[in-house]
Amino acid sequence: MKTLKPALLLPLLALLPATQSMATELRMLSSYDQTTAYSREIAQRFIKEVEANDAADLTIQLTGPDVVPPFEQLQPVAAGVFQLLYTHAAYHTNTTGVGAAMDGVAVNPEQTRESGLWDMVDEHYNGLGLKLIAIPPLGSHGFQYVLKEPITGTPGLDGRRLRGSPTYTNVTKGLGGTPVLMSSGDVYSAMDRGVIDGAAWGLNGVKDMGWQEVAGYYSKPTFGQTYNFVLMNLNAFNSLTPEQQKVLLDEGRQLETEIVPVLDELAIEEWKALNEAGMQATEFAPEDAERLDALVTDGIWQLGIDKSPEAVTAMRELAIEKHLTTVSE
């Protein structure tokens, strides 16, 4: 067989399509195991949309909490060891209360942006060396308790030790319980061994983590609202092309607006699956139920103010002015 000379090969090679070998690779650190709903439906959805956008030429490698524990993840992203972080802001309240304070804001992504709240949060994180990419709500409602034993009487959590992040401290204490700071990955074994009597959690992912094997009940009514964050190392963001920056921010905004009905429907499906697995709903007494939203929202604002007084006070005032929060006083 006759072979082509190198000089003849060069023009032919120039006609071959460009490969994706030059795509910019980013590393995302996540507070959630990749099999959980919050990872699948939010982080992995975001990654898929970014990578599918030809204007971005980006790939994102997702790494879970087995590499860096959730409460320790902000610093390595701010330092640039990882470029992106997907987390709940309660995991970094030792650094700032601003992100956690977002859980006091009603779920309305467009109004959150139009009001200036989104930009206020972004500016604060810029000062920590981070760029805000998205604040996706975790459904139209935020929280429930997963319990080993049903609620009886009032206060409904009297005498129980309950896993939580700082977000849940006020509501757990207000209903008679004792908060135990604990990562979600440790909950199964802690409930199984009787170290805790239950866990405060969002409305998705109980089945993914297998808690139905060690707990018999989930609480009603649901209460409050909660958000996760997609953050990026600020220097890494500034090093991207304008097109790449735009794709990340556009996909982040789209994520915020589309995810609520997805997670609401998944929560309904999950409760059905938990029932089939033997779990049951357990109801707070009316006098406790009517306090749930106020307890969690007031507690979240106070947590934020305790950690970042000036910034969170300004956030709270703006949220009140724009009718994006309900406060007791």
Summary of the structure (lengths in Angstrom):
residues: 329
radius of gyration: 22.3
end to end distance: 87.6
largest distance: 89.5
contacts: 1112
relative contact order: 0.18
helix: 47%
strand: 17%
